[in-house]
Amino acid sequence: MGFWGLEVKPGKPQAFHPKNEQGKLHLTQATLGSGLGKEKSVIQCSVAGNTPIYLCSLLPNKTECCPLNLEFEDDDETVEFSVTGDRSIHLTGFLEEYDDEEEYEQDEDDSDGMEIAEMGSEESSDYDSEEDEDDMDEDQMDKFEDFLDRNLEMYRQSSVPNSGGTFCFTTELNPFPIEF
């Protein structure tokens, strides 16, 4: 897993080529760049030359960062990020590398939908009481923790009372500066 970051300036689209990278790109945050502009800036992306889709809109002194939870697979087409507005937007996230071909193939076969279905199946009916939950074996616990790691959002945005602004915070695993 490695850090990934990109500054996208207004009028200067930036292309990301997933096939040139090792693994998946997890885009986790957009932060407004410095500047004098007071109007909103919007970050958008276009996959394979299709119509751009807005990811978020950032306003100076109001909403200067936005948590994202987007994933671009290594077999996706080229992604182009662009900004409308006066200020640049910094995108951050991480690349999740595949250890080897076998793990990549296994990940393709394991769908999150299947794991969710299994959680509500007969296998999980053994865990109807708090007492039974303590009896979960290590393999089941590892699978459940892996599921949570892949699916829980790591970022939250929250208003700060009486501050006139917002701040973003993260977990210890992926620290970013707090902005007020």
PyMOL commands that set and color helices and strands:
alter all, ss='L'
color gray80, all
select helices_A, chain A and resi 18-20+101-109+112-119+122-127+130-133+138-151
alter helices_A, ss='H'
color red, helices_A
select strands_A, chain A and resi 2-8+14-16+24-32+41-47+53-58+65-72+79-84+89-96+156-159+166-169
alter strands_A, ss='S'
color yellow, strands_A
deselect
rebuild
show_as cartoon
